């Protein structure tokens, strides 16, 4: 198996060709954190490890590229927004493969929240494949707010090579959220 050092980012493109109208904008935020001067946020992006595939590619080609990227990844960040679809996006395929084939820990980053202290309260945001893998406990996941420090901490800790998550509804403590300055 390939050296698994990358972090795979999954998000719903919402069927849009304009990335500013989809959850791609959150992924672009992560890219800006990684490239910003004076910002200590670095990660190996699994999307850069395989040949780029356009949205117009045949589904089989796209799925093959996704599998190649997931195989090289140590974990997967799943970006969920209020717009994320329950079905019909490649995100569902990505989650299914990450959990069932590659045994990747999932870092579920919820946009629009300062803290995640009860992940099950956000189940209305989960794509059906995520709901299934959480309910049958095949997913190993930590639920975090879409915030730089939380994402960086989770990426650095939870991987196929590092700390294992104890189940599908793991979250950081209230104290951790306070320490990051997300809540009082």
N, C-alpha and C positions, 0 to 999 in steps of 0.2 A: 504494500500500500504506500501511497505517496506520503511524503513528509507533511504532517498535518499541523501547519502553523498559522493558517489564515483564519480570519473571521468572515463568515458569510453574512451578508445583510440581505434580508428578505423584506419586501414591502409590496403593497398592492398598487399596481400601475393604474388601477381604476378604469382600464380600457381607454386611456387618454394617450394621444400622441404628444400633447403639450405637457412636459414634466412638471410645470408649475401648477397644473390642475390635478395632480396625483400625489400619492404619498412619496413619490420620488423626491419631493422638496425636503423631506426629513432626512433622507439619505444624503442629499446635497449638503445639508447642515453638518452631518458627520464628516463629510469630505472636507468642508471648510475648517472644522475643528482640527483635523489631521494636518492640514496644510498651513494653518495660521502661524505666523511668527509670534513667539512668546507664549504659545499655548502648548502645554505638555500633554499632547494627545496623539499618540502614534499607534497604529495598528497595521497588520498585514491584511490587505483587502483581497479577499478571495475572488472578487469580481475582476481583478486585474491579473489573475493567475491563468486564466483560460482565454482563448480567443473570444473577442467580442462577438455577440450575436445580436443582430438587429431584431426589433419587434416584429418585422415582417418575415422573419425566418420561419421555415416550416416547424411545426410543433416538435417533431422528432429531433430535429437539429437543436432546437432550444432546450429540450429535455436532456439531451446528451451533454450539452454544455453545462447545464445546471448540475448534473450528476458529477461531472469532472470537477467543478468548483467545490461542491459539497465534500467530495472525497479528499480534497486538499485542505479542508477546514477543520479547525479544532473546536469551533463552536458556531452558533448561529444567532445573530440578533434579528428578532422579528419585530418590525416596527408596526404598531397598530394604532390607527386613528379612529375617529368616529365615522369615517367614510369607508373603512376596510370592509370588503364584501365577505359574506358568509361562504359563497361559492363562486366559481366562474373566473378565478384569477390563477395565475401561475404560483402565487403564494401558497395556495393549498397543496399543490404538487411539491413545492420546495419543503414545506413543513413535513409532509408525509415521508419524503425521502430522508430528510434530516433525522427524523425520529426512528423510522422503521428500518432504514438501510444503513445509515452511517452513525447511529447512536450518538448524535451530537447533543450536547446540552443547549437548551434554548434560553436565550436572554430576551424576554418579552418586554419591549420598551413601549410603554403607553404614552402617547402624546397628550398634552393638555392637563397633566397632573403634576403636582409637586411631591406627592408621596403615594406609594402603593402599599397599604397595610392590610388590605383584604382583597387579594387577587380575584377571588370568586365573584366579588361584587362587579367586576368588569367583564364578566362572561358574555355579555351582550356584544362585545367588540370582537370576540374570538371567531375566526373562520371555523367552519364546521370540522375541518380536519384537526384543528387544534383542540376544539371541544372534545372530540372523540379521544384523542391521545391523552388529554388531561383526565377525562372521566375513566379511561381504562388504565391509567397510571403508566402508560408506556413512555410518555414525555417526562423528561427531567428538565424542569424549568424554574427560572427565577423571574419574577415580575417586578419591574422597576419603572420609575418615571423616565420619560425621554429627556434625560438631563446628562450633560457631559460627564460629571464625576461618577454618577451611578453606572453609566454605560462603560466607562473606562475601568472601573473597579470590577464589574462583573466579567468583562472580557479577560482581564488579567487573572482572575481567580478560577473561573469555571470553564473547563475544557476537557477534551478527551484525554489530555496529558496531565491535568491538574486536579483540583478539588472537584468532587462529584456532588451533584445536587441530590438532596434526599427525597425528592418527589416532584409532582407537577405544579404545586402551588407555593413554592418557596418565595419569600420576600425578605427584604432587609428590615431590620428593626426600626422602630421609631427613633431610637438614639442615632442610628446611622443617618437617617434623613435629617435630623437636627444638626448633626456634625457637618453635613454638607451644606447647611444653611437653607435647605429646601422648606423646612417648617420650623416653627418655634417650639 
